[in-house]
């Protein structure tokens, strides 16, 4: 497998973990979190999910999935 595809797969796994942790923080906000902070985190998760989708498509394009 090509090195850059391996790096993309590692990045995808890391990103999936970050999305999972962020969603957990949204569902159970840390003490003292304001509504605006949670709303911003929601927007960040949307962006990360979009990036994850494109990253997955690139990996598929390279024939690694």
N, CA, C and O atoms as CSV, one atom per row, in Angstrom:
chain,resi,resn,atom,element,x,y,z
A,1,UNK,N,N,0.844,-1.181,0.000
A,1,UNK,CA,C,0.000,0.000,0.000
A,1,UNK,C,C,0.889,1.244,0.000
A,1,UNK,O,O,1.951,1.268,0.623
A,2,UNK,N,N,0.439,2.257,-0.701
A,2,UNK,CA,C,1.211,3.491,-0.796
A,2,UNK,C,C,1.243,4.204,0.551
A,2,UNK,O,O,0.270,4.187,1.305
A,3,UNK,N,N,2.377,4.826,0.836
A,3,UNK,CA,C,2.566,5.509,2.120
A,3,UNK,C,C,1.514,6.587,2.362
A,3,UNK,O,O,0.999,6.707,3.474
A,4,UNK,N,N,1.186,7.381,1.324
A,4,UNK,CA,C,0.246,8.473,1.545
A,4,UNK,C,C,-1.164,7.935,1.829
A,4,UNK,O,O,-1.948,8.586,2.519
A,5,UNK,N,N,-1.482,6.759,1.302
A,5,UNK,CA,C,-2.773,6.143,1.602
A,5,UNK,C,C,-2.778,5.663,3.048
A,5,UNK,O,O,-3.777,5.814,3.751
A,6,UNK,N,N,-1.678,5.093,3.488
A,6,UNK,CA,C,-1.560,4.673,4.890
A,6,UNK,C,C,-1.732,5.863,5.815
A,6,UNK,O,O,-2.396,5.763,6.847
A,7,UNK,N,N,-1.124,7.009,5.441
A,7,UNK,CA,C,-1.266,8.223,6.262
A,7,UNK,C,C,-2.717,8.699,6.284
A,7,UNK,O,O,-3.211,9.132,7.325
A,8,UNK,N,N,-3.399,8.622,5.145
A,8,UNK,CA,C,-4.808,9.020,5.104
A,8,UNK,C,C,-5.663,8.101,5.973
A,8,UNK,O,O,-6.593,8.558,6.637
A,9,UNK,N,N,-5.353,6.820,5.968
A,9,UNK,CA,C,-6.117,5.873,6.784
A,9,UNK,C,C,-5.897,6.128,8.273
A,9,UNK,O,O,-6.827,6.025,9.073
A,10,UNK,N,N,-4.661,6.461,8.634
A,10,UNK,CA,C,-4.364,6.811,10.025
A,10,UNK,C,C,-5.087,8.097,10.405
A,10,UNK,O,O,-5.659,8.201,11.490
A,11,UNK,N,N,-5.057,9.067,9.512
A,11,UNK,CA,C,-5.743,10.339,9.754
A,11,UNK,C,C,-7.248,10.115,9.910
A,11,UNK,O,O,-7.883,10.727,10.769
A,12,UNK,N,N,-7.814,9.243,9.083
A,12,UNK,CA,C,-9.241,8.943,9.171
A,12,UNK,C,C,-9.592,8.333,10.530
A,12,UNK,O,O,-10.590,8.712,11.143
A,13,UNK,N,N,-8.782,7.403,10.992
A,13,UNK,CA,C,-9.031,6.772,12.292
A,13,UNK,C,C,-8.946,7.804,13.411
A,13,UNK,O,O,-9.775,7.806,14.321
A,14,UNK,N,N,-7.950,8.678,13.346
A,14,UNK,CA,C,-7.807,9.736,14.355
A,14,UNK,C,C,-9.019,10.673,14.331
A,14,UNK,O,O,-9.548,11.049,15.377
A,15,UNK,N,N,-9.439,11.035,13.139
A,15,UNK,CA,C,-10.570,11.939,12.985
A,15,UNK,C,C,-11.856,11.313,13.512
A,15,UNK,O,O,-12.664,11.991,14.146
A,16,UNK,N,N,-12.047,10.026,13.253
A,16,UNK,CA,C,-13.232,9.338,13.779
A,16,UNK,C,C,-13.254,9.394,15.307
A,16,UNK,O,O,-14.311,9.574,15.912
A,17,UNK,N,N,-12.090,9.240,15.921
A,17,UNK,CA,C,-12.005,9.323,17.379
A,17,UNK,C,C,-12.322,10.719,17.886
A,17,UNK,O,O,-13.008,10.876,18.895
A,18,UNK,N,N,-11.827,11.727,17.191
A,18,UNK,CA,C,-12.095,13.113,17.592
A,18,UNK,C,C,-13.578,13.443,17.469
A,18,UNK,O,O,-14.143,14.123,18.325
A,19,UNK,N,N,-14.197,12.960,16.408
A,19,UNK,CA,C,-15.633,13.196,16.222
A,19,UNK,C,C,-16.419,12.526,17.348
A,19,UNK,O,O,-17.342,13.118,17.909
A,20,UNK,N,N,-16.050,11.301,17.670
A,20,UNK,CA,C,-16.742,10.573,18.738
A,20,UNK,C,C,-16.621,11.311,20.072
A,20,UNK,O,O,-17.606,11.450,20.798
A,21,UNK,N,N,-15.416,11.783,20.393
A,21,UNK,CA,C,-15.216,12.499,21.656
A,21,UNK,C,C,-15.963,13.831,21.667
A,21,UNK,O,O,-16.514,14.226,22.695
A,22,UNK,N,N,-15.984,14.521,20.532
A,22,UNK,CA,C,-16.690,15.801,20.456
A,22,UNK,C,C,-18.192,15.591,20.632
A,22,UNK,O,O,-18.846,16.362,21.334
A,23,UNK,N,N,-18.741,14.557,20.004
A,23,UNK,CA,C,-20.167,14.271,20.150
A,23,UNK,C,C,-20.508,13.918,21.596
A,23,UNK,O,O,-21.574,14.274,22.098
A,24,UNK,N,N,-19.599,13.224,22.249
A,24,UNK,CA,C,-19.801,12.893,23.657
A,24,UNK,C,C,-19.841,14.166,24.500
A,24,UNK,O,O,-20.648,14.282,25.422
A,25,UNK,N,N,-18.971,15.115,24.181
A,25,UNK,CA,C,-18.943,16.383,24.910
A,25,UNK,C,C,-20.210,17.192,24.652
A,25,UNK,O,O,-20.666,17.927,25.528
A,26,UNK,N,N,-20.777,17.062,23.467
A,26,UNK,CA,C,-22.027,17.762,23.148
A,26,UNK,C,C,-23.175,17.160,23.957
A,26,UNK,O,O,-24.016,17.884,24.492
A,27,UNK,N,N,-23.201,15.841,24.039
A,27,UNK,CA,C,-24.274,15.156,24.764
A,27,UNK,C,C,-24.163,15.357,26.272
A,27,UNK,O,O,-25.174,15.435,26.969
A,28,UNK,N,N,-22.940,15.439,26.768
A,28,UNK,CA,C,-22.688,15.628,28.198
A,28,UNK,C,C,-21.683,16.765,28.365
A,28,UNK,O,O,-20.506,16.520,28.628
A,29,UNK,N,N,-22.146,18.017,28.211
A,29,UNK,CA,C,-21.218,19.160,28.243
A,29,UNK,C,C,-20.446,19.232,29.558
A,29,UNK,O,O,-20.997,18.986,30.631
A,30,UNK,N,N,-19.180,19.568,29.458
A,30,UNK,CA,C,-18.379,19.751,30.672
A,30,UNK,C,C,-18.981,20.860,31.540
A,30,UNK,O,O,-19.603,21.789,31.026
A,31,UNK,N,N,-18.797,20.758,32.826
A,31,UNK,CA,C,-19.325,21.756,33.755
A,31,UNK,C,C,-18.839,23.147,33.358
A,31,UNK,O,O,-17.652,23.347,33.097
A,32,UNK,N,N,-19.735,24.079,33.315
A,32,UNK,CA,C,-19.374,25.453,33.011
A,32,UNK,C,C,-19.393,25.799,31.534
A,32,UNK,O,O,-19.091,26.934,31.165
A,33,UNK,N,N,-19.741,24.843,30.679
A,33,UNK,CA,C,-19.790,25.118,29.240
A,33,UNK,C,C,-21.002,25.991,28.930
A,33,UNK,O,O,-22.113,25.709,29.377
A,34,UNK,N,N,-20.781,27.030,28.177
A,34,UNK,CA,C,-21.893,27.901,27.809
A,34,UNK,C,C,-22.552,27.383,26.531
A,34,UNK,O,O,-21.967,26.591,25.791
A,35,UNK,N,N,-23.759,27.837,26.292
A,35,UNK,CA,C,-24.534,27.402,25.134
A,35,UNK,C,C,-23.807,27.711,23.822
A,35,UNK,O,O,-23.812,26.899,22.898
A,36,UNK,N,N,-23.186,28.885,23.749
A,36,UNK,CA,C,-22.469,29.279,22.533
A,36,UNK,C,C,-21.301,28.338,22.247
A,36,UNK,O,O,-21.049,27.988,21.094
A,37,UNK,N,N,-20.600,27.937,23.283
A,37,UNK,CA,C,-19.472,27.013,23.120
A,37,UNK,C,C,-19.941,25.678,22.554
A,37,UNK,O,O,-19.289,25.116,21.673
A,38,UNK,N,N,-21.053,25.171,23.045
A,38,UNK,CA,C,-21.597,23.908,22.565
A,38,UNK,C,C,-22.065,24.043,21.114
A,38,UNK,O,O,-21.876,23.131,20.310
A,39,UNK,N,N,-22.675,25.181,20.784
A,39,UNK,CA,C,-23.121,25.418,19.407
A,39,UNK,C,C,-21.921,25.446,18.450
A,39,UNK,O,O,-21.985,24.898,17.350
A,40,UNK,N,N,-20.846,26.081,18.872
A,40,UNK,CA,C,-19.635,26.116,18.048
A,40,UNK,C,C,-19.059,24.718,17.862
A,40,UNK,O,O,-18.596,24.369,16.776
A,41,UNK,N,N,-19.089,23.925,18.918
A,41,UNK,CA,C,-18.597,22.547,18.818
A,41,UNK,C,C,-19.466,21.739,17.851
A,41,UNK,O,O,-18.950,20.903,17.109
A,42,UNK,N,N,-20.770,21.979,17.854
A,42,UNK,CA,C,-21.667,21.309,16.897
A,42,UNK,C,C,-21.259,21.640,15.467
A,42,UNK,O,O,-21.206,20.757,14.611
A,43,UNK,N,N,-20.973,22.902,15.212
A,43,UNK,CA,C,-20.545,23.316,13.874
A,43,UNK,C,C,-19.207,22.673,13.501
A,43,UNK,O,O,-18.993,22.279,12.354
A,44,UNK,N,N,-18.318,22.574,14.481
A,44,UNK,CA,C,-17.019,21.947,14.236
A,44,UNK,C,C,-17.204,20.475,13.875
A,44,UNK,O,O,-16.536,19.969,12.972
A,45,UNK,N,N,-18.098,19.793,14.568
A,45,UNK,CA,C,-18.355,18.378,14.279
A,45,UNK,C,C,-18.884,18.219,12.855
A,45,UNK,O,O,-18.483,17.294,12.148
A,46,UNK,N,N,-19.772,19.102,12.430
A,46,UNK,CA,C,-20.283,19.043,11.053
A,46,UNK,C,C,-19.136,19.157,10.047
A,46,UNK,O,O,-19.081,18.419,9.064
A,47,UNK,N,N,-18.229,20.087,10.309
A,47,UNK,CA,C,-17.086,20.269,9.408
A,47,UNK,C,C,-16.182,19.035,9.415
A,47,UNK,O,O,-15.707,18.606,8.363
A,48,UNK,N,N,-15.947,18.468,10.593
A,48,UNK,CA,C,-15.107,17.276,10.680
A,48,UNK,C,C,-15.752,16.094,9.967
A,48,UNK,O,O,-15.060,15.303,9.326
A,49,UNK,N,N,-17.079,15.967,10.074
A,49,UNK,CA,C,-17.769,14.878,9.390
A,49,UNK,C,C,-17.697,15.051,7.876
A,49,UNK,O,O,-17.566,14.071,7.142
A,50,UNK,N,N,-17.782,16.272,7.418
A,50,UNK,CA,C,-17.641,16.539,5.984
A,50,UNK,C,C,-16.235,16.167,5.521
A,50,UNK,O,O,-16.066,15.517,4.489
A,51,UNK,N,N,-15.235,16.578,6.285
A,51,UNK,CA,C,-13.849,16.251,5.954
A,51,UNK,C,C,-13.646,14.735,5.961
A,51,UNK,O,O,-12.963,14.195,5.091
A,52,UNK,N,N,-14.237,14.052,6.937
A,52,UNK,CA,C,-14.127,12.599,7.028
A,52,UNK,C,C,-14.702,11.944,5.767
A,52,UNK,O,O,-14.128,10.995,5.232
A,53,UNK,N,N,-15.824,12.455,5.310
A,53,UNK,CA,C,-16.447,11.919,4.106
A,53,UNK,C,C,-15.520,12.051,2.894
A,53,UNK,O,O,-15.349,11.093,2.140
A,54,UNK,N,N,-14.928,13.220,2.707
A,54,UNK,CA,C,-14.029,13.435,1.569
A,54,UNK,C,C,-12.754,12.601,1.701
A,54,UNK,O,O,-12.238,12.076,0.714
A,55,UNK,N,N,-12.262,12.489,2.913
A,55,UNK,CA,C,-11.068,11.685,3.143
A,55,UNK,C,C,-11.344,10.214,2.795
A,55,UNK,O,O,-10.514,9.549,2.175
A,56,UNK,N,N,-12.504,9.725,3.198
A,56,UNK,CA,C,-12.901,8.352,2.881
A,56,UNK,C,C,-13.014,8.157,1.373
A,56,UNK,O,O,-12.587,7.129,0.846
A,57,UNK,N,N,-13.585,9.134,0.677
A,57,UNK,CA,C,-13.692,9.044,-0.776
A,57,UNK,C,C,-12.314,9.000,-1.443
A,57,UNK,O,O,-12.115,8.264,-2.409
A,58,UNK,N,N,-11.372,9.779,-0.932
A,58,UNK,CA,C,-10.013,9.745,-1.482
A,58,UNK,C,C,-9.371,8.385,-1.278
A,58,UNK,O,O,-8.687,7.875,-2.165
A,59,UNK,N,N,-9.594,7.795,-0.101
A,59,UNK,CA,C,-9.032,6.474,0.177
A,59,UNK,C,C,-9.657,5.449,-0.762
A,59,UNK,O,O,-8.957,4.598,-1.311
A,60,UNK,N,N,-10.972,5.526,-0.949
A,60,UNK,CA,C,-11.658,4.607,-1.882
A,60,UNK,C,C,-11.126,4.787,-3.294
A,60,UNK,O,O,-10.918,3.805,-4.007
A,61,UNK,N,N,-10.907,6.014,-3.701
A,61,UNK,CA,C,-10.403,6.305,-5.037
A,61,UNK,C,C,-9.063,5.624,-5.272
A,61,UNK,O,O,-8.775,5.163,-6.377
A,62,UNK,N,N,-8.252,5.565,-4.232
A,62,UNK,CA,C,-6.941,4.918,-4.323
A,62,UNK,C,C,-7.050,3.404,-4.226
A,62,UNK,O,O,-6.042,2.702,-4.311
A,63,UNK,N,N,-8.277,2.889,-4.047
A,63,UNK,CA,C,-8.498,1.449,-4.021
A,63,UNK,C,C,-8.124,0.774,-2.719
A,63,UNK,O,O,-7.884,-0.433,-2.689
A,64,UNK,N,N,-8.073,1.547,-1.636
A,64,UNK,CA,C,-7.639,0.976,-0.358
A,64,UNK,C,C,-8.802,0.516,0.511
A,64,UNK,O,O,-8.582,-0.107,1.550
A,65,UNK,N,N,-10.046,0.813,0.103
A,65,UNK,CA,C,-11.202,0.393,0.908
A,65,UNK,C,C,-12.074,-0.524,0.096
A,65,UNK,O,O,-13.102,-0.993,0.585
